[in-house]
Amino acid sequence: MLKRISYRLNTSLEHWLPEQRLYLKSDTNTRFVRIRPATQLAALTGSVALVGWVMVASAMVFMDGMATGPGKVATARQQALYEDRLNTISSDRDTRAEEAATAQQRFSLALNEVSEMQSRLLEAEDRRRELESGLAAVQDTLRKTLSERDEARAEAQRMIASLNDQDGGTEATDTLQMMTAALDDIARERDELERTAQQAGAETEEIQTAKAALEARNDAIFSQLEDAVQMSMEPLDKMFRAAGLNTDDLLRQVRRGYGGQGGPLEPVSLSTMNGRTSSEENRANAILDGLERMNMYRIAATHVPLAMPVEARFRYSSPFGYRNDPKGRGRRFHAGVDMAAPVGTPILAPGDGVVIRAGVVSGYGNMIEIRHDFGIETRYGHLSKIRVKVGDKVSRGDLIGDMGSTGRSTGSHLHYEVRVGDKVVNPMTFIKAGRDVF
């Protein structure tokens, strides 16, 4: 049966592919190999298929190279821009730290100068009051003297008239001379009191002028300090609000738990004559409150996970939220962000805290969990190596593990997760908030 089918096939192909013979000649004999039409058709079909496969494969390789070439260039460009941005942020952080330290020094010097000025102002105020009291006494004495002078002159006129009527008398004349001498002494004393009063008035005007200049200088110093505190406070306040934290609750917790790190700044108390609080004292206390708030923010920033857990080169391979499951199980919620980099990439603590879990966890593989202050916890999954143990206290920037692909993973990456009060939140909220300041 197979022979008949082969014969018919060769016969039908004979017209297009005639039978060929391949001669093989040796020294003693000559042989030939018959190549039938069916064999030729099979060889031709195989050759065409091979050539087609080579062309298709070459085209696919060429197209893949064309598609991935610009992408690699773009990725390299983005990485370079990101590194420049990190360098700029680091430089800005150092600059702001230096500015804060300089502002603290300037404030201390300005506060000392304000205290000295206030002391001089109080001394000048006391002196002015004394001069005013003396001037009032001089004026009262002058008015009394003038009144006595007028009475004495009137009495002298009456006595002169009486003497003229009585044709004079030795005793009356002596009395008149004594009264005239007394009047001259009173007139000289009056002139001296007038000169003293004029000098006191001039000194009072000088003191008032110096007081006005001192108050204007104090106002300028306080305005500069208030502006500096406000400019330094706004970025910190925005950073914590952007991270979704209540700043008032945050500061209350810091004051309650970290009062031992320097203590609050004592309020300024400037003595006054009438016992009332001056405007300078209120402004100085407001500035001290602002500096205390800045110090509390600084303490809180070290205990909140605002830094990056990966400082080496990486790419974000999966965001926070719903996504298509990488294992093909439909659309699932992703409770963190994935950062892909080679196996062994260092994983760093983004803030101070205590390790509460370090080991193998279902789905996470090798996983570390750190408890920070203010009810914040962070998780680090799929690690190739864990470098801490439960109970360890870690600080920002400490090495805690190496990146890997353990657990439910398709490749080397870090699963970074942030929880606030047992509720998962987007880690990018904390990362972006930290970038605005650090």
C-alpha positions as CSV (number, residue, x, y, z in Angstrom):
1,M,0.0,0.0,0.0
2,L,2.8,2.5,1.0
3,K,4.7,1.6,-2.2
4,R,1.7,2.4,-4.4
5,I,1.2,5.8,-2.6
6,S,4.9,6.6,-3.0
7,Y,4.8,5.6,-6.7
8,R,1.8,7.8,-7.4
9,L,3.3,10.7,-5.5
10,N,6.6,10.5,-7.4
11,T,4.8,10.1,-10.7
12,S,2.7,13.3,-10.1
13,L,5.8,15.3,-9.1
14,E,7.9,14.0,-12.0
15,H,6.8,16.9,-14.2
16,W,8.1,19.6,-11.8
17,L,10.8,17.7,-10.0
18,P,12.4,15.2,-12.4
19,E,14.3,12.3,-10.9
20,Q,18.0,13.2,-10.3
21,R,21.0,10.9,-10.0
22,L,24.1,11.6,-7.9
23,Y,27.1,9.7,-9.2
24,L,29.8,8.5,-6.8
25,K,33.0,7.3,-8.6
26,S,35.9,5.4,-7.1
27,D,39.1,4.0,-8.6
28,T,37.5,0.6,-9.3
29,N,33.8,1.3,-9.5
30,T,31.1,3.9,-10.2
31,R,27.8,4.1,-8.3
32,F,24.9,6.5,-8.3
33,V,22.2,7.6,-5.8
34,R,18.7,8.2,-7.1
35,I,17.0,11.3,-5.7
36,R,13.3,10.8,-6.3
37,P,10.8,13.8,-6.7
38,A,9.3,13.2,-3.2
39,T,12.7,13.3,-1.6
40,Q,13.5,16.5,-3.5
41,L,10.2,18.0,-2.3
42,A,10.9,17.1,1.3
43,A,14.4,18.6,1.1
44,L,13.1,21.8,-0.6
45,T,10.4,22.2,2.0
46,G,12.9,21.8,4.9
47,S,15.2,24.3,3.3
48,V,12.4,26.9,2.9
49,A,11.3,26.4,6.4
50,L,14.8,26.8,7.8
51,V,15.4,30.0,5.8
52,G,12.0,31.4,6.9
53,W,12.7,30.6,10.6
54,V,16.1,32.3,10.3
55,M,14.6,35.4,8.8
56,V,11.8,35.6,11.4
57,A,14.2,35.1,14.3
58,S,16.6,37.7,12.9
59,A,13.7,40.2,12.5
60,M,12.5,39.6,16.1
61,V,16.1,40.1,17.4
62,F,16.4,43.2,15.4
63,M,13.1,44.6,16.5
64,D,13.8,43.7,20.2
65,G,17.1,45.6,20.0
66,M,15.4,48.6,18.4
67,A,12.7,48.6,21.2
68,T,15.0,48.1,24.2
69,G,17.9,50.4,23.1
70,P,16.2,53.7,23.7
71,G,14.5,52.3,26.9
72,K,17.9,51.5,28.4
73,V,19.2,55.0,27.4
74,A,16.1,56.6,29.0
75,T,16.5,54.5,32.1
76,A,20.2,55.4,32.4
77,R,19.2,59.1,32.0
78,Q,16.5,58.8,34.7
79,Q,18.9,57.1,37.1
80,A,21.5,59.9,36.5
81,L,18.8,62.6,37.1
82,Y,17.7,60.8,40.2
83,E,21.2,60.6,41.6
84,D,21.7,64.3,40.9
85,R,18.4,65.0,42.7
86,L,19.6,62.9,45.7
87,N,22.9,64.8,45.8
88,T,21.0,68.1,45.6
89,I,18.7,67.1,48.4
90,S,21.6,65.9,50.6
91,S,23.4,69.3,49.9
92,D,20.2,71.2,50.8
93,R,19.8,69.1,54.0
94,D,23.4,69.9,55.1
95,T,22.8,73.6,54.2
96,R,19.6,73.7,56.2
97,A,21.3,72.1,59.2
98,E,24.1,74.6,59.1
99,E,21.6,77.5,58.8
100,A,19.7,76.1,61.8
101,A,22.8,76.0,63.9
102,T,23.8,79.5,62.7
103,A,20.3,80.7,63.5
104,Q,20.6,79.2,67.0
105,Q,23.9,81.0,67.6
106,R,22.5,84.3,66.2
107,F,19.5,84.0,68.4
108,S,21.6,83.4,71.6
109,L,23.7,86.5,70.8
110,A,20.7,88.6,70.0
111,L,18.9,87.5,73.1
112,N,22.0,88.5,75.2
113,E,22.1,91.8,73.5
114,V,18.3,92.3,74.0
115,S,18.8,91.5,77.7
116,E,21.6,94.1,78.0
117,M,19.6,96.7,76.2
118,Q,16.6,96.0,78.4
119,S,18.7,96.5,81.5
120,R,20.0,99.8,80.2
121,L,16.5,100.8,79.2
122,L,15.2,100.1,82.7
123,E,18.1,102.0,84.2
124,A,17.4,105.0,81.9
125,E,13.7,104.7,82.8
126,D,14.5,104.8,86.5
127,R,16.8,107.8,86.0
128,R,14.1,109.6,84.0
129,R,11.5,109.0,86.7
130,E,14.0,110.3,89.4
131,L,14.6,113.4,87.2
132,E,10.9,113.9,86.7
133,S,10.3,113.6,90.5
134,G,13.2,116.1,91.1
135,L,11.8,118.5,88.5
136,A,8.4,118.4,90.1
137,A,9.9,119.2,93.5
138,V,11.9,122.0,92.0
139,Q,8.8,123.4,90.3
140,D,6.8,123.2,93.6
141,T,9.6,125.0,95.4
142,L,9.9,127.6,92.7
143,R,6.2,128.3,92.8
144,K,6.3,128.5,96.6
145,T,9.3,130.9,96.5
146,L,7.7,133.1,93.9
147,S,4.6,133.3,96.1
148,E,6.7,134.2,99.2
149,R,8.6,136.8,97.1
150,D,5.4,138.5,96.0
151,E,4.1,138.5,99.6
152,A,7.4,139.9,100.8
153,R,7.4,142.7,98.2
154,A,3.8,143.6,99.1
155,E,4.8,143.7,102.8
156,A,7.8,145.8,101.9
157,Q,5.6,148.3,100.0
158,R,3.3,148.5,103.0
159,M,6.2,149.1,105.4
160,I,7.7,151.8,103.2
161,A,4.4,153.5,103.0
162,S,4.1,153.3,106.8
163,L,7.6,154.7,107.3
164,N,6.8,157.6,105.0
165,D,3.7,158.4,107.1
166,Q,5.6,158.1,110.4
167,D,8.7,160.1,109.2
168,G,10.9,156.9,109.4
169,G,12.5,154.9,112.2
170,T,15.8,153.1,112.8
171,E,14.2,149.8,113.6
172,A,11.9,149.8,110.6
173,T,14.8,150.7,108.3
174,D,16.9,147.8,109.6
175,T,13.9,145.5,109.1
176,L,13.5,146.7,105.6
177,Q,17.1,146.1,104.8
178,M,17.0,142.6,106.1
179,M,13.9,141.8,104.1
180,T,15.5,143.3,101.0
181,A,18.6,141.0,101.4
182,A,16.3,138.0,102.0
183,L,14.5,138.8,98.8
184,D,17.8,139.0,96.9
185,D,18.8,135.5,98.3
186,I,15.4,134.1,97.3
187,A,15.8,135.6,93.7
188,R,19.2,134.0,93.4
189,E,17.9,130.6,94.6
190,R,15.0,130.9,92.2
191,D,17.4,131.5,89.3
192,E,19.4,128.5,90.3
193,L,16.3,126.3,90.5
194,E,15.3,127.4,87.0
195,R,18.7,126.4,85.6
196,T,18.4,123.1,87.3
197,A,14.9,122.5,85.9
198,Q,16.1,123.4,82.4
199,Q,19.0,120.9,82.7
200,A,16.6,118.2,84.0
201,G,14.2,118.8,81.1
202,A,17.1,118.5,78.5
203,E,18.3,115.2,80.1
204,T,14.7,113.9,80.1
205,E,14.4,114.5,76.4
206,E,17.8,112.8,75.7
207,I,16.6,109.7,77.7
208,Q,13.3,109.6,75.8
209,T,15.2,109.8,72.5
210,A,17.6,107.0,73.5
211,K,14.6,104.9,74.7
212,A,12.8,105.3,71.3
213,A,16.0,104.3,69.4
214,L,16.5,101.3,71.6
215,E,12.9,100.2,71.2
216,A,13.2,100.5,67.4
217,R,16.4,98.4,67.4
218,N,14.8,95.8,69.6
219,D,11.8,95.6,67.2
220,A,14.1,95.1,64.2
221,I,16.0,92.3,66.0
222,F,12.8,90.6,67.0
223,S,11.4,90.8,63.5
224,Q,14.5,89.1,62.0
225,L,14.3,86.4,64.7
226,E,10.6,85.8,64.1
227,D,11.1,85.6,60.3
228,A,14.0,83.1,60.8
229,V,11.9,80.8,63.1
230,Q,9.0,81.0,60.7
231,M,11.1,80.1,57.7
232,S,12.7,77.2,59.5
233,M,9.4,75.9,60.9
234,E,7.3,75.7,57.7
235,P,9.3,72.9,55.9
236,L,9.2,70.7,59.1
237,D,5.5,71.3,59.6
238,K,4.7,70.5,56.0
239,M,6.9,67.4,56.1
240,F,5.0,65.8,59.0
241,R,1.6,66.9,57.6
242,A,2.4,65.4,54.3
243,A,3.2,62.1,56.1
244,G,-0.3,62.1,57.4
245,L,0.7,62.7,61.1
246,N,-1.1,65.0,63.5
247,T,1.6,67.6,64.4
248,D,-0.1,68.5,67.8
249,D,-0.3,64.9,68.9
250,L,3.2,64.3,67.6
251,L,4.7,67.2,69.7
252,R,2.7,66.1,72.8
253,Q,4.2,62.6,72.6
254,V,7.7,64.0,72.1
255,R,7.4,66.3,75.1
256,R,6.1,63.5,77.2
257,G,8.7,60.9,76.1
258,Y,11.8,62.9,75.2
259,G,12.0,65.7,77.7
260,G,15.4,64.5,78.8
261,Q,17.1,65.5,75.6
262,G,17.9,69.1,76.6
263,G,14.6,70.2,78.1
264,P,12.4,73.1,77.1
265,L,13.7,76.6,76.7
266,E,12.8,78.7,79.7
267,P,10.6,81.8,79.0
268,V,12.1,85.2,79.1
269,S,11.0,87.3,82.1
270,L,11.9,91.0,82.0
271,S,11.3,93.1,85.1
272,T,9.0,96.2,84.7
273,M,8.1,99.0,87.0
274,N,4.4,98.4,87.0
275,G,4.6,94.5,87.0
276,R,2.9,94.1,83.6
277,T,4.3,92.0,80.7
278,S,6.0,94.0,78.0
279,S,5.6,93.4,74.3
280,E,9.3,92.6,74.0
281,E,8.8,89.8,76.6
282,N,5.8,88.4,74.7
283,R,7.7,88.4,71.4
284,A,10.8,86.8,73.0
285,N,8.7,84.0,74.6
286,A,7.0,83.4,71.2
287,I,10.4,83.0,69.6
288,L,11.5,80.6,72.3
289,D,8.3,78.6,71.8
290,G,9.1,78.4,68.1
291,L,12.6,77.2,68.8
292,E,11.3,74.6,71.3
293,R,8.8,73.4,68.6
294,M,11.7,73.1,66.1
295,N,13.7,71.0,68.6
296,M,10.7,68.7,69.2
297,Y,10.4,68.3,65.4
298,R,14.1,67.5,65.1
299,I,13.6,64.7,67.8
300,A,10.5,63.4,66.1
301,A,12.2,63.3,62.6
302,T,14.8,60.9,63.8
303,H,12.2,58.4,65.1
304,V,9.8,58.6,62.1
305,P,10.8,56.4,59.0
306,L,11.3,59.3,56.5
307,A,14.6,58.1,54.9
308,M,15.0,55.7,52.0
309,P,15.5,52.0,52.9
310,V,17.6,51.6,49.7
311,E,20.3,54.0,48.9
312,A,21.9,52.0,46.0
313,R,20.6,52.2,42.5
314,F,17.2,50.6,42.1
315,R,13.9,50.9,40.3
316,Y,10.3,50.9,41.5
317,S,8.9,47.7,40.2
318,S,5.4,47.8,41.8
319,P,3.4,50.6,43.4
320,F,1.1,50.6,46.5
321,G,-2.5,49.7,45.8
322,Y,-4.4,47.3,43.6
323,R,-2.4,45.6,40.8
324,N,-2.4,42.4,38.6
325,D,-0.9,39.6,40.7
326,P,2.6,38.7,39.4
327,K,1.7,35.0,39.9
328,G,-1.3,35.3,37.7
329,R,-4.0,35.2,40.4
330,G,-6.1,38.2,39.2
331,R,-6.2,41.7,40.7
332,R,-4.9,41.9,44.2
333,F,-4.1,44.6,46.7
334,H,-0.4,45.3,47.2
335,A,0.2,46.6,50.7
336,G,3.6,48.2,50.0
337,V,6.0,49.3,47.3
338,D,8.6,47.1,45.5
339,M,12.2,48.3,44.9
340,A,14.1,46.1,42.5
341,A,17.9,45.8,42.6
342,P,20.5,43.0,42.5
343,V,20.7,40.3,45.3
344,G,22.7,41.5,48.2
345,T,21.9,45.2,47.9
346,P,22.1,46.7,51.4
347,I,18.7,47.4,53.2
348,L,18.9,50.3,55.7
349,A,16.7,51.4,58.6
350,P,14.8,54.6,57.5
351,G,14.4,55.7,61.1
352,D,15.1,54.8,64.8
353,G,13.2,51.9,66.2
354,V,13.2,48.4,67.8
355,V,13.2,45.1,65.8
356,I,10.0,43.2,66.8
357,R,10.2,40.4,64.2
358,A,13.1,38.9,62.2
359,G,12.6,35.5,60.4
360,V,10.7,33.6,57.8
361,V,7.1,34.8,57.3
362,S,4.6,33.2,54.9
363,G,4.5,35.2,51.6
364,Y,7.2,37.6,52.8
365,G,10.1,35.1,52.9
366,N,12.9,36.4,55.1
367,M,11.2,39.4,56.7
368,I,12.1,42.1,59.3
369,E,9.6,44.3,61.2
370,I,10.6,47.4,63.1
371,R,8.5,49.3,65.5
372,H,9.1,53.1,65.5
373,D,7.6,55.7,67.8
374,F,4.2,57.3,67.3
375,G,2.5,53.9,66.4
376,I,4.4,53.4,63.2
377,E,5.8,50.0,62.0
378,T,7.8,49.1,58.9
379,R,8.2,45.8,57.2
380,Y,11.0,44.6,54.8
381,G,10.2,41.4,52.8
382,H,12.0,38.9,50.5
383,L,15.4,39.5,52.0
384,S,18.3,37.2,51.1
385,K,19.9,37.8,54.5
386,I,18.8,39.1,57.9
387,R,21.4,41.1,59.9
388,V,19.4,41.9,63.0
389,K,17.5,40.0,65.7
390,V,14.4,40.6,67.7
391,G,15.0,43.2,70.4
392,D,17.8,45.1,68.6
393,K,17.6,48.9,68.6
394,V,18.4,50.4,65.3
395,S,19.1,54.0,64.2
396,R,18.5,55.7,60.9
397,G,20.9,54.4,58.3
398,D,21.9,51.2,60.1
399,L,22.3,48.0,57.9
400,I,19.5,45.6,58.8
401,G,19.6,43.1,55.8
402,D,20.3,42.3,52.2
403,M,17.9,42.3,49.3
404,G,16.8,39.0,47.8
405,S,14.0,37.0,46.3
406,T,12.8,34.7,49.1
407,G,9.1,34.0,49.7
408,R,6.4,34.7,47.1
409,S,8.6,36.6,44.7
410,T,9.5,36.6,41.0
411,G,12.9,38.3,41.3
412,S,15.3,40.2,43.5
413,H,13.5,43.1,45.1
414,L,12.5,44.7,48.5
415,H,8.9,44.7,49.6
416,Y,8.7,47.9,51.8
417,E,5.6,48.3,53.9
418,V,4.5,51.0,56.4
419,R,1.7,50.7,59.0
420,V,0.3,53.3,61.3
421,G,-1.8,51.9,64.1
422,D,-2.2,48.5,62.3
423,K,-3.4,50.3,59.1
424,V,-1.3,50.0,56.0
425,V,-0.4,53.4,54.4
426,N,1.4,54.3,51.2
427,P,5.2,54.3,51.9
428,M,5.7,56.9,49.2
429,T,3.9,59.4,51.5
430,F,6.7,59.1,54.0
431,I,9.4,58.9,51.3
432,K,8.2,62.1,49.5
433,A,7.8,63.9,52.8
434,G,11.4,63.1,53.8
435,R,12.7,64.3,50.4
436,D,11.3,67.8,51.0
437,V,13.6,68.3,54.0
438,F,16.5,65.8,54.1
